[in-house]
Amino acid sequence: MAFSFNFDISSQFKQNYNNDTLNEKEEKTNQDTVKNQSQVKETSAPKKVKEAHEHKHAPDLLSHIENSVTETVTVGALPPLLYLNESVFEQTAPERDDAEKVLSQTITQNSDLITGVYEGGLKIWEGTHDLLEYVDDEGETFSGKRVLDLGCGAGLLGILALKRGASKVHFQDYNSTVIEQLTIPNVFLNCEEEGDDEKGGDDDGSPAPKQRSMEKNHALTDRCSFFSGDWVSFLSLIQSQDPTLKYDLIFTSETIYNTDYYPSLHDVFHKLLAEHGLVYLATKSHYFGVGGGLYLFERFVEEKNVFQIKSLRELDQGLKRHIVSLRFKKSPS
Ligand SMILES: C[S@@+](CC[C@H](N)C(=O)[O-])C[C@H]1O[C@@H](n2cnc3c(N)ncnc32)[C@H](O)[C@@H]1O
């Protein structure tokens, strides 16, 4: 069956679609509209719009977080996760090195998303909190696993995996500004925190606490890699670096708002998920003004017939939110 999305996404994208103000009546109307769309067409092959790059660690690890204003999120029994305060970005935007100019544009346009320019990674979306709570409630083992935080933004899900013993954590965000100014600093912030816990003298000739902290930072950060760029070129880059690499776990929070990106997102899952791997996806039912949401994504996945998609949790406060998992129906070819 043909699959076609008839949204004028680019013009609508520019509005702030933070959904807190939307009521359930609007949601129901939109869900009905979405469900009634029978024509869904995957138009052409997904295009590269932002070339992928790997961001190597800065030599001076601690320079990322000097004078930073931090917040902590604590969910149940999970380790506290530190992150840079969002509003500080706004206040200090003019001083920051921002080759993509996303900081200035988000401020002048007062927007959480500018399609193809800035994809929303500078703020922490509700889906990230939902997934943290899910992991806390239901448990998930990370030890020895290869984890991808896809569309990571602040990177809290990947940081949790790192702290919980994942063997490899890859962080991907569309924007290099997000990776450099937020994700990497946040990872270092959390690694430094761990290093600082390690107290003790150095009479026995062992390294001084600061040095041990740095070594521990290295040990943790050696397990991470950071990538910016769109999903089409991210996939090519990863496959060119290591054609055999597969992830045991893929976290992706609030990344299905734009139906144009479904083919490339599905391709990343298809090509990079391990045979028995699992995708955890957090989403809203529907993204007003943008067009995507769970129902359209489910239909897309069902048509592709590669993954089994399963509802894990529904949250009903305000606009309905969901956590779903995807796993291969059968061994990927
Ligand atoms: C709304 S933000 C969510 C950020 C974060 N996951 C959270 O929950 O706070 C959506 C993220 O998806 C990623 N993204 C969206 N479309 C993308 C695309 N076509 N290619 C690469 N990344 C994309 C961006 O990196 C962006 O940070």
The ligand as an SDF file (V2000), in Angstrom:
LIG
                    3D

 27 29  0  0  0  0  0  0  0  0999 V2000
   13.1750   16.5550   20.2990 C   0  0  0  0  0  0  0  0  0  0  0  0
   14.8630   16.2190   20.3620 S   0  0  0  0  0  0  0  0  0  0  0  0
   14.9510   15.0170   21.6730 C   0  0  0  0  0  0  0  0  0  0  0  0
   16.2530   15.0820   22.3870 C   0  0  0  0  0  0  0  0  0  0  0  0
   16.4440   14.0340   23.4720 C   0  0  0  0  0  0  0  0  0  0  0  0
   16.3670   12.6980   22.9490 N   0  0  0  0  0  0  0  0  0  0  0  0
   15.4760   14.2100   24.6250 C   0  0  0  0  0  0  0  0  0  0  0  0
   14.5970   13.3620   24.8290 O   0  0  0  0  0  0  0  0  0  0  0  0
   15.6120   15.1730   25.3650 O   0  0  0  0  0  0  0  0  0  0  0  0
   15.0050   15.1910   18.9320 C   0  0  0  0  0  0  0  0  0  0  0  0
   16.4040   14.6930   18.6370 C   0  0  0  0  0  0  0  0  0  0  0  0
   16.3530   13.8150   17.5160 O   0  0  0  0  0  0  0  0  0  0  0  0
   17.4610   14.0190   16.6760 C   0  0  0  0  0  0  0  0  0  0  0  0
   17.0150   14.0070   15.2800 N   0  0  0  0  0  0  0  0  0  0  0  0
   15.7950   14.3110   14.8230 C   0  0  0  0  0  0  0  0  0  0  0  0
   15.7420   14.1530   13.5050 N   0  0  0  0  0  0  0  0  0  0  0  0
   16.9700   13.7330   13.1080 C   0  0  0  0  0  0  0  0  0  0  0  0
   17.5390   13.3720   11.8480 C   0  0  0  0  0  0  0  0  0  0  0  0
   16.8460   13.4140   10.7260 N   0  0  0  0  0  0  0  0  0  0  0  0
   18.8180   12.9750   11.8100 N   0  0  0  0  0  0  0  0  0  0  0  0
   19.5300   12.9250   12.9630 C   0  0  0  0  0  0  0  0  0  0  0  0
   19.0530   13.2400   14.1680 N   0  0  0  0  0  0  0  0  0  0  0  0
   17.7810   13.6420   14.2480 C   0  0  0  0  0  0  0  0  0  0  0  0
   18.0970   15.3130   17.0590 C   0  0  0  0  0  0  0  0  0  0  0  0
   19.3940   15.0400   17.3700 O   0  0  0  0  0  0  0  0  0  0  0  0
   17.3530   15.7990   18.2750 C   0  0  0  0  0  0  0  0  0  0  0  0
   18.2010   16.0540   19.3400 O   0  0  0  0  0  0  0  0  0  0  0  0
  1  2  1  0
  2  3  1  0
  2 10  1  0
  3  4  1  0
  4  5  1  0
  5  6  1  0
  5  7  1  0
  7  8  2  0
  7  9  1  0
 10 11  1  0
 11 12  1  0
 11 26  1  0
 12 13  1  0
 13 14  1  0
 13 24  1  0
 14 15  1  0
 14 23  1  0
 15 16  2  0
 16 17  1  0
 17 18  1  0
 17 23  2  0
 18 19  1  0
 18 20  2  0
 20 21  1  0
 21 22  2  0
 22 23  1  0
 24 25  1  0
 24 26  1  0
 26 27  1  0
M  CHG  2   2   1   9  -1
M  END
$$$$
